[in-house]
Amino acid sequence: MTFQENLFSGKHALVTGATQGIGAGVANCLASLGARVTAVGLDAGDGSLAPGIRVVVADISDEASTRNLFEQIDSLDILVNCAGIIRRGAEHRVDVFEKVLAVNLTGTMRLCSASRALLKASHGVIVNMASMLSFFGGARVPGYAASKGGVAQLTKSLALAYAEDGIRVNAVAPGWIATPLTQPLQDDPVRSEPILSRTPLGRWGTPEDVAGCVAFLCAPAAAFMTGVILPVDGGYLVA
């Protein structure tokens, strides 16, 4: 990793969906660069987090739970919205569709809104989690695709709205990343082979691949970047 040691020393980062997968990778990366990290999840996670990272159990799709979370936070420099769910096939049911949007899209907006005053005080940064499905559809995941398309547009809209507060708002759009969320696809050769054959770099990505790009967007090197949706996909989008 090519970053200055203690790049985020003295900074407080809040990462949602951070007790496994991409979120845990992001939390660990920011902590390794000196940030004080609060990791938010529905449970304490699977042991993926580095020592010293504070874990808070909260449901970002619930207003009261989010309010309680922010009552415990007095300063903030970085917000990374990684919380997300997918319900393949079942998302054609309206109740499941609504639940997916409640977490992936409305939850992201809820955290952005709740953190705005703190980030204004620090001239901080937000990084949202978009997806390849921000750019094209998914027959089995209409809720997930709609939510991630919404996250991309939300990111652009908040970049405009929050610029007056000195807050940058960007997103990363991961490709096919090896996480618990994609484990069923990794385990199925019929579904995994087309993914790998279309990915020019020829492999599944890792949470660390995404985390490095998140760190870049949070760093001074990206100080003139806002409203960006950055693909991290091994070339999948252009193949």
C-alpha positions in Angstrom: 0.0 0.0 0.0 1.4 3.4 -1.0 0.3 5.8 1.6 2.1 8.0 4.0 2.3 6.5 7.5 -0.2 8.0 9.9 -2.0 9.7 7.0 -5.2 9.9 9.0 -3.6 10.5 12.4 -6.0 12.5 14.6 -8.9 11.7 12.3 -12.1 9.9 13.4 -13.6 7.6 10.8 -17.1 6.0 11.0 -17.6 3.0 8.8 -21.0 1.3 8.5 -21.4 -2.3 7.5 -17.9 -2.7 8.9 -17.9 -6.0 10.8 -17.2 -8.1 7.7 -16.4 -8.0 4.0 -15.6 -4.7 2.3 -16.6 -2.7 5.3 -14.1 -4.5 7.5 -11.4 -4.1 4.9 -12.1 -0.3 4.8 -12.1 -0.1 8.6 -8.8 -2.0 8.9 -7.2 0.1 6.2 -8.1 3.4 7.7 -7.0 2.2 11.2 -3.7 1.1 9.7 -3.2 4.6 8.4 -3.7 6.1 11.9 -7.4 6.9 12.0 -9.5 6.3 15.1 -12.2 4.0 13.7 -15.7 3.3 14.8 -17.1 0.3 13.0 -20.9 -0.1 12.8 -22.7 -3.4 12.2 -25.8 -5.4 13.1 -23.5 -7.5 15.4 -20.0 -7.7 16.6 -18.9 -9.4 13.4 -16.7 -12.4 12.5 -13.4 -11.3 14.0 -12.2 -9.6 10.8 -11.5 -6.2 12.5 -8.1 -5.2 13.8 -7.5 -4.6 17.5 -8.3 -1.1 18.6 -11.3 -0.6 16.3 -14.4 0.3 18.3 -17.4 -1.7 17.3 -20.9 -0.3 17.8 -24.0 -2.4 17.1 -26.6 -0.3 15.3 -29.2 -0.6 12.5 -28.8 2.2 10.0 -32.2 1.5 8.5 -33.8 2.5 11.9 -34.0 6.2 12.8 -33.9 5.7 16.6 -30.9 3.3 16.3 -29.0 5.9 14.1 -29.9 8.7 16.5 -28.5 6.7 19.4 -25.3 6.0 17.4 -24.7 9.7 16.8 -25.3 10.6 20.4 -22.1 8.7 21.1 -20.1 10.7 18.5 -18.7 14.2 19.2 -16.5 14.6 16.2 -16.1 13.1 12.7 -13.8 13.5 9.8 -14.6 10.5 7.5 -17.9 8.7 6.9 -17.8 5.5 4.8 -21.2 4.0 4.0 -20.6 0.3 3.4 -23.8 -1.2 4.9 -25.8 -3.1 2.4 -27.9 -6.2 1.8 -28.9 -8.3 -1.2 -31.7 -10.8 -1.6 -31.3 -12.5 -4.9 -34.5 -13.6 -6.5 -36.7 -12.5 -3.6 -36.4 -8.8 -4.5 -39.3 -9.1 -7.0 -41.5 -9.1 -3.9 -42.3 -5.5 -3.0 -41.7 -6.0 0.7 -38.2 -7.4 0.1 -37.5 -4.7 -2.5 -38.5 -2.0 0.1 -36.2 -3.6 2.7 -33.2 -3.6 0.4 -33.8 0.1 -0.5 -34.3 0.9 3.2 -30.8 -0.3 4.1 -28.8 0.4 0.9 -30.2 3.8 -0.2 -32.2 5.3 2.6 -29.7 4.1 5.2 -26.9 5.8 3.3 -28.9 9.1 3.1 -29.7 8.8 6.8 -26.0 8.5 7.8 -25.0 11.3 5.4 -27.7 13.6 6.9 -26.9 12.7 10.5 -23.2 13.4 10.0 -23.4 16.6 8.0 -22.9 19.0 10.9 -20.0 17.1 12.3 -18.3 16.8 8.9 -18.9 20.5 8.2 -17.0 21.3 11.4 -14.0 19.2 10.2 -14.3 19.9 6.4 -14.6 16.1 6.2 -15.4 13.6 3.6 -18.0 11.0 2.7 -17.4 7.9 0.6 -20.5 5.9 -0.4 -20.6 2.3 -1.7 -22.0 2.1 -5.2 -21.7 -1.0 -7.4 -21.4 -2.2 -11.0 -25.2 -2.4 -10.7 -25.2 1.4 -10.4 -24.4 1.2 -14.2 -26.5 -1.7 -15.4 -29.4 -3.8 -14.3 -29.7 -7.2 -12.6 -32.6 -9.5 -13.4 -32.5 -11.2 -10.0 -31.8 -8.1 -8.0 -34.1 -5.3 -8.9 -34.0 -3.8 -5.4 -30.2 -4.0 -5.1 -29.7 -2.5 -8.6 -32.2 0.3 -8.0 -30.6 1.1 -4.6 -27.1 1.2 -6.0 -28.2 3.3 -9.0 -29.8 5.6 -6.3 -26.6 5.7 -4.3 -24.7 6.9 -7.4 -27.2 9.8 -8.0 -27.4 10.5 -4.2 -23.6 10.9 -4.2 -23.6 13.4 -7.0 -26.5 15.3 -5.5 -24.9 15.5 -2.0 -21.6 16.5 -3.6 -23.4 19.6 -4.9 -25.4 20.2 -1.7 -22.6 19.7 0.8 -19.8 21.5 -1.1 -20.8 24.8 0.6 -20.0 23.1 3.9 -16.5 22.0 2.7 -17.6 18.4 2.6 -16.5 16.2 -0.3 -18.8 13.3 -1.3 -17.6 10.5 -3.5 -18.4 6.8 -4.1 -16.5 3.7 -5.1 -18.3 1.1 -7.3 -16.8 -2.3 -6.6 -16.9 -5.0 -9.2 -16.9 -8.7 -8.2 -15.3 -8.8 -4.8 -14.8 -12.0 -2.8 -16.9 -11.4 0.3 -19.6 -13.3 2.2 -22.1 -11.4 0.1 -20.8 -13.0 -3.1 -19.9 -16.4 -1.6 -22.8 -18.1 -3.4 -21.5 -16.8 -6.7 -17.9 -17.8 -6.0 -19.0 -21.3 -5.1 -21.0 -21.8 -8.3 -18.7 -22.5 -11.3 -21.6 -21.8 -13.7 -22.0 -18.3 -12.4 -18.4 -17.6 -11.4 -16.8 -18.5 -14.8 -18.6 -15.8 -16.8 -17.6 -13.2 -14.2 -14.0 -14.1 -14.3 -13.9 -14.4 -18.1 -15.3 -10.9 -18.5 -12.9 -9.4 -15.9 -9.7 -8.4 -17.7 -7.6 -8.8 -14.6 -8.9 -12.3 -14.4 -9.6 -12.6 -10.7 -12.1 -11.8 -7.9 -11.3 -8.6 -6.2 -10.6 -8.4 -2.4 -11.8 -6.0 0.3 -8.3 -4.6 0.4 -8.5 -3.6 -3.3 -11.6 -1.5 -2.5 -10.2 -0.2 0.8 -7.2 1.4 -0.8 -9.3 3.3 -3.2 -11.6 4.5 -0.4 -8.5 5.7 1.5 -7.3 7.6 -1.6 -10.7 9.4 -1.8 -10.4 10.3 1.9 -6.9 11.6 1.5 -5.5 15.1 0.7 -4.4 13.7 -2.7 -8.1 13.7 -3.6 -8.8 17.2 -2.3 -10.2 18.4 -5.6 -12.4 15.4 -6.2 -16.1 15.4 -5.4 -19.2 13.7 -7.0 -17.0 10.9 -8.4 -18.2 7.3 -8.9 -14.9 5.4 -9.0 -15.1 1.9 -10.4 -12.9 -0.7 -8.6 -13.6 -3.7 -10.9 -10.6 -5.1 -12.6 -11.8 -3.7 -15.8 -15.2 -5.4 -15.8 -17.2 -2.3 -16.7 -15.2 -1.6 -19.9 -15.0 -5.2 -21.1 
